[in-house]
């Protein structure tokens, strides 16, 4: 058959297809060619490579960067005692983690400029990445049933982790950021003034563990694991999409880097979850109240001299300015 041939050989007894014409014979068969005009390529077909690259880029910046920062902050519940640099020396490892985590959350909530703009940008990137990812997942075909290679399984897990991951993100933000307490066992509302204690209560289903709390904690474990895998595996495929790892050797080297990054993020995510789940909310609340008390005393010590100077010191010698 000649290159570019768009027809087919059919029996003379077969009626012609709509939008086709017949010409000539070959070994007793009629040549039927299509006369219908070829459909114009869609927007996604014309910009396939560009959209693929933007899709992978959005998964790295800002989504991946935020994931790294978010897991680093949350994992401070486990290691934060060692980042206090001498502050609160009376606190143990667990209580020190609460103190450091509370400091970080307070800074994020009160001092990061344009926080709302950052959130809008992040949600826009998540929406763009999710919509395109859903389209690619629906049009792609998994062949793990026929070819059980590691790359094929990573392709299938990438799709599954994307589906579950977006549901986990929605639940996480809706309950801890938007305050949808009807989705939280025990109805705990997360409060950035009591960040560790309310987080622990939300995961445990109250101050004490409940069956619903176990389900929520298990969902967090699954969600964190799948999101980290999705990012690390997506980072590996992004390098191919952008033409950075063309050869098999380069791809092998890059997979080691992505695996190491994924393992590190997985350790941070798991340690953050374990530290939060094992935390006693009542004890964490005492640490948070102590920090608020010290912060109030420090603020009063700073404002007192200024207030005294403004009101005037009655013990100051007459005529002295």
C-alpha positions, 0 to 999 in steps of 0.5 A: 500500500502506498504511503499516505493511502487513506482508502481501503479495499472492499468487495464489490458486493459491499455498499459504499460508505457515505462520503467515499468514492470508488475507483479501480480494482485490485485482485477483484477488490474495489478501491474505496477512498474517502472524499470527506474533508479531514477535520481541522486539528483541535486547540489541544492537538495544535498545542499538544507539546506546549500544554504538556510542558505547561502541565508539568511546569505547574506541577513543579512551580508553584505546586511542588515548591509549596508541597516541599515548604508545607511538608517541611513546616509540618514535619517540624512537629517532630524535629522543631525542638532542635530548631528553637536555638535555646528558646524554651529550654524547659520543653521536651522534644514533643513540646518543643516541636509544638512550640516551633510549629506554632512559631512557624504557623503564626509567622505564616498567618500574620506576616507573609505579605499577600497571602490571599494572592498566593493562595489564589495563584496556588489554587489556579495552578492546581485547577489547571494541572488537575483539568489537563491531568484528567484529560490526559488520563482519560485519553491515555491507555494503561497496559499493565495487564499485558506488560508489567514493566515498572514504567507502566506501573508508574504510569498507572499509579500516576493517574490513580494518585492524581485522582485520589490526591485532588480529593485529599487536597480538597478535604485537607483544605476544606476542613483545616482552612475553610473550617468545614467542621461537619467533615471533621470527627468531633467537630474540631475547628482548626485555629492558627493560634492553637495550631498543633492542638487543634490539628491533633484533635482533628486527626484523632477525632477529639482529645482521645482517639476515636474510630472515625479519627483512625479513618481520617488519619489513615486517609491522611497517610494514603493522601500524603503518600500518593501526593509525594509519589505523584510529585516525584514521578511527575518530576522525572517525566517532566525532564523528558517532556522538556527535553532535558533527559533524552538518553536512557543514561540521563533518565537513569541518573535523574530517577535516582535524584527523583527517588531521593527527593521523594524519599525525603519528602515521604519521611517528612510527611510521615513524621509530620502525621505521626507526630500530630497523631501521637500528640496529646491535644491538652498538653499541646494547648498548655504549650501554646497558652504559655507561648501566648502569655510570653508573647503578651509579656514581651509586647507589654515590655516593648510598649510600656516605655513608649507609653511612659514617655508619651504620658510624661514621667512625674519623677523626672526633675523639673525643667529636664526634657 
